[in-house]
Amino acid sequence: MLQAYSAFSRAADPAVAAREIGERLAAGISAEGLSRIAFFFASARYESMLDQVSQEIESRAGIDAVIGCSAASVVPDQGTPGGGDVDAGISALALTGDLEVERFFLRGLRGRSQSFGHEIGRRTAQMGSSQKTIVLLADSYNLAPDELLGAIEETAGAVPVLGAGATESGMTGVTKVAARGESAANAVAGLVLGGLSVEAIRSPVPTPIGTWWTVTDAEANRILTLDGRPALEEIITSLPASWQSDPAESLARVHIALVPEGDTADPLLRPIVGVNPDRSALLVGDEVLPGTRLALAAADPVGARRRLEAASEGLGALGGVAAVLYFRSDLASGAGYGLPGVDVAYLRRAVGDTPLAGFSSYVTFAPRAGRNRFHHASGLLAGLAPARAIR
């Protein structure tokens, strides 16, 4: 059995909001003698109260393991008038069932992503359950995601890692995570869950456009040549004519789609973080190896909505899903989908009143092609169900 309940509050007083979340989860979660876990996401108004939110959920709802983080905006549950985007609020989801749970909260993340990944991997490997999932929340500003995910895999094997990087309003320059009734920047928090089926479906927002090149020379995150030609020149000349008058501004509008292996139907999306005109180099937000296929990816609201609708319908068709975590792309607002709140509308239409919580993030974590990877400009839908219940 897996019971789930979501709660939402946008009370102006952070202390009142924290108490409301605890009380509402307590009213929904009633099973005795089973493991209880909870996730919460709190927007900027409540950032100073993350500790109290965690404590209220643990004490009022009797939750064994709570993790949460700061958020630029949150996703409301089904009870929110108007639905759609909500900038200010606390979104929470609690589950109880016959679960095996290992919680971790590791401080001092900067420069230690690999060692933290090994620690998380060791705790995961020690869990007896044959069906395990890691749900991870991290300080986005101090995380080296490939190092963390690679170290988890080295130690624990191919255990799925799902989650997202904490976000903020842009006013503080700090993102925080919470667990054990505490909160901190420069930290990572998460749960290793056994006895739970999780189905993750990604929904990219930008659409690859134009030419696919092959990277023929690269150094770390610097792409030097594409099909043997200077990379920056090749990219700029491929831009639409109306964009070429201001290439710097135009490149700020697009992402890079990368395919390390396989076909181009499932690319990794990465931001362009700079250029080096002297070397005609393009700098992207990840290491790139020669042989990687590459294209530009641009805003396409119609295509983004279609992909999100298909992902939502795919989740709704699974059967057995007791709860949903939705880590929405930071591009969901504005030009991303073209219509505010349409992503939640698609999701609600597909999963009905299934308990739901989530927040907007710049980076998400989910498997791709058999490996845990980090993803930019992509939403992530995670359906939670009793072990082996998902068809």
N, C-alpha and C positions, 0 to 999 in steps of 0.2 A: 504494500500500500504506500502511496505517496500523496500526501495532502499538501495543497499550496494555497497561499492567500497573499494578495497584494494590498498595499496601502499607499496613500498619497496625502500630503498636506502642503498647503501653501500659506499657513498661518504666518502673519507678519512677525510675530514674536518667535524667535528661534527656539526658546525653551518650550513654548506651547506646541510648536510643530514637532519637536522631538517627542514630547509626551503623547501627542496625538498618534504618531506613528507607532509607538510602543503599544498603546491601548488598542488601536485598530488591528494590529497583528495578533495581539493577545486574544481578541474577540474571535478571530478567524481560525487560529491554530488551536485545536482542542485535543488532539491525540495524545495519550499518555504512554510513557515507557518507550518512546521512540526518539531517535536523534532529531534535533531541530537545528536548522541552519537559516541564515538570512543574509540578504544583500541589500545595501541601500546606497543611494546616490543623491547628493545634496548640492544645490546650487550656491552661488556666491554668498547670498544673504546668510547662509547657515554655516559657512566655512569654519568659523571660530567655535562652532558647537558640534563638530564631528564626534568628539569624545562623548558628549552627552547623548547624542543620537544613538551611538553604539551601546552606551550603558542603559538607556531607556528600553531599547529593543531586547537586550539580554535580560534585564530584570523584570519588566512588565510582561513580556511574552515567554519568558523562560527558555530563551534560545541558547543553545550550547555554543554555537560558533557564528559570529557576525563579522562580515567584512563590508567595507564601504569606501567611498572616495568622494572628492570634490568634483563638481561638474559645471561646465559652462551653461548647459541647459539639461533638463530632465524630461523623461517620458512619463506621462501620467498613467494611472491605471484606468480601468473602465469606468470608475465612478466619477471622473472629473468632468464637470460641465463644459461642453464645447470640445473636449478632447484636443488632439493636435499638439502643437508645440507649447511648452510651458517653460519660460526662462527661469522662474523662481519657484522652487518647491523641493520637497524630499520625496523621492520615489523608492519604494521598498518592496521586497518579495521575500516571503518566508516559506520554507518547506519542512515537512516532518515525515519521517518514514524509516524503514529499516535500512539505514545508511551507515556506512563506515566513513568517518570524517577525521581528517588531519588538518588543523589550521596552522598557518605560518604568517608571521609578521616580522620582517627583517628590515632593520634600519641601516643607514649608511650605504645606500645603493650606488652612489656615484663611484665609478671605477671598479666596482665589485660585482658587476652583473654576472660574470662567469662563475665566481665562487658562490654567489647566491643561487644560480641555476643548479650547481652541483648539490647544494644543501636541499633545495626543493626536490631534486631528483632522488636524493637518498631517502627523504621522508616518503616519497611516493613509492619507491621500490620496497620499502618495509611494509607497506599496506598489503594485507592478505588477499583482498578482493581481486578477482580476475578481470573485472570490468571497472576501470578507473578513468577519471577525468580530472584535470586540474583547471580550476577557475581562478584567474589571476587578475589583480588590479595593481597598477604600478604608477609611480611618479613619472610622468612623461618626460620631464625635463632632465632627469638624471639616469635614464634607462638606455642601455645598449641592447636592443631587443634580440638581435641575432646571437649575441654572446649568451644571453640568458636562456633563450630557447634551445640553442645548440648544447649548452651544458646540461640542461634538463634531460635532453634526449640521450646524451652520453651516459648519464647515470641511471635513468629510469626506463630507457627504451622508448618505443613509439606510443607513448601515452598522449592522448589529445590534450592540448592546452587551448583554452578559450578565455577571452577576456578583453580588456582594453586599458588604455592609458588614461589616468585621471586628467581632468581638464579644469580650466578656471575662466573667469570672466574677461581676462586680459588686463585687469587692474592691479593684480598683486604679483604676477610673475612667479607664483608658487602653486603647485598642485600637491594634494595630500591624499593619503590613504589611511584607513582606520581598521583596527581590529583590537580585540581584548580590552575594549573600553578606552583605547588610546588612539591618537592620530599623529601623523608625522609626514613632513615632506621628506624627499630623498629616501624613500622606503618602498617596499613591495609587500602586498598582503594577498592572501589567497586561501583557498580550500582545496584539498585533495579529497575527492569524493569517490567512494566505492559503492557498488550496488545501485548505480544510476545510469540510465541510458541518456545520452545527449546527442542530438542531431544538430549540427551547425551548418547554416546556409549563408554564404556571403552574397552581398548585392553591391557590385561596383557602381559608382555614380558616373564618372567620366567614361566616354566611349573612345576607343582607339580610332584614329582617323588617318587616312592617307597611307603613305608608304611604310612597309616594314623593312627595316635595315638589319644587318648583322654587325654587331660590334666587333671590329677587327683589331682594335688596340685600346687598352684601358689600364689605368693605374688606380687601384682602390675605387673611390667613387667618381673618378674623373674619366669621362669617355672622350678618347682622343680621336678615333677615326671610326667612321661608319662605311661599310663596304669599301674600305681603303681610302676614303676621302675625309678631309678635316670635318670633325663632328659638328662643331658650332656652325660653320658655313653651310653644311648639308641641312641642318635643322632649320636655319633661318630661311634658306631659299625654298624650303618646302612649305612655309607658312602661307596662308591665303594672302593674296596681293594686298588686301585692305589692312593686314596686320603688319606688313613689312616696313611701314614708315616708323614704327617704334617697336623694334624687336624685344627690348627689355620688358616693356609693358605686356607685350603679347605672350612672352614666355611665362609671365606670372599667371596667366590665365589657364595654362595647361599643365598636365602631369605627363610623366613618362610611363608607358606600358612596357614591361619587361617580361620576356619568356625565357627562363634559364634552360628549359627543356620542354619537349612536347609541342603541341600545336598552339596557335595564337588565340584559342577560344577562352583561355583562363589566365590572363596575364596578371602579374603583380603590378600594382600602381605605386609610383614613387614621385615625390615632389622634385621639381628642379630647384636646387638650393644656391645656384650661382653659375657664373661662366668665367672662363679664363681666355680672353681674346688673344693674348700673346701666343697661346698654344692651340687656339681654336677648340678649346675643351668645354664640354658640358659637365657640370657637377650635379649629381643627383643624390637623393637621400638613401643610398645603399651602396654597398660594394657591387661592382659590375665586372663580370669576367668576359674575356673575348669569347665569341661564339654565341653570346646571348642575342636573342632577337629583340628589336626595339621599335616602338612607334610612339607618336604623340597621342595623347588622350585628352579630349576637350569636353567641356560641358555639353550635355545633350539631355535636357529635361525629359523629353518624350521617351528616349531610350532608357534613361535612369528609372522612370516610373514603370516602364514595362518590365525591367529586370526586378524591381522591388515587388511588383505585383506577382510575378512568377515565383519569386522566392517565398513570399507570404503564402501563396496557394500551395507551394510544395510543402511548407511546414504544416499547414492546415490539413493536408491530405495524409500525413503520417499516421495519425491515430495513436492514442495512448498518451499524448502530450498533456502533462499536468500543469506546466508553467512555462513561461517564455521570458528569457532575458533578451533585450534588444539594445545592442550597442550601435547607435546610429552614427553614420558618417557626419563629420563636422560640415560637410557640404550639403547636408539634407535641406538646410534652409537656403534662402536666396535662389541662386541660379541652379542649384543641384537638381531639385525636383520641379521647380517652377511654381509649385502651389504649396503654401504652408500647411503642415499637418497631414498631407496626403499619404505619407509613409505609414503613420499610425492608422489612418483610415483603411488602407489596404490590409494591414496586419490584423486589425480588429475584425474586418469582414471575413478573413480567413480562419481566425482562431476563436471567434466569438468572445465569450466572457472569460476565457482562460486567464488566470492571473498573470500579470505582465508588469515588468519594471525595466527601466533602462535610462541611458543618458547619451549625450553627444560626445564623441571622442575623435581625436586626430589619428589615432592608431589603434587597430584591433589585432587580436591574436586568434588564429584558427589554422587548422591543417590545410595544406594544399599539396596535392600530388604526393601524399604519404609523409609529408614533413610539416612540423609546426612552423608557421611563418608569421611575420607581422605584415599588416596590410594598411595602406593609406587609402583615403577616399573611397572607402567601402563600408557599408553597413554589415552587421553580423546579427543574424537571428539564431538563437539557441533554444531549441525545444528540450525540456527536461521531462523525463518519464521514468517510471519504475524500470529496473533492469530488464532488458529484452522485451519491453512493451512496445517499442517503436517498430512498426512494420518495415 
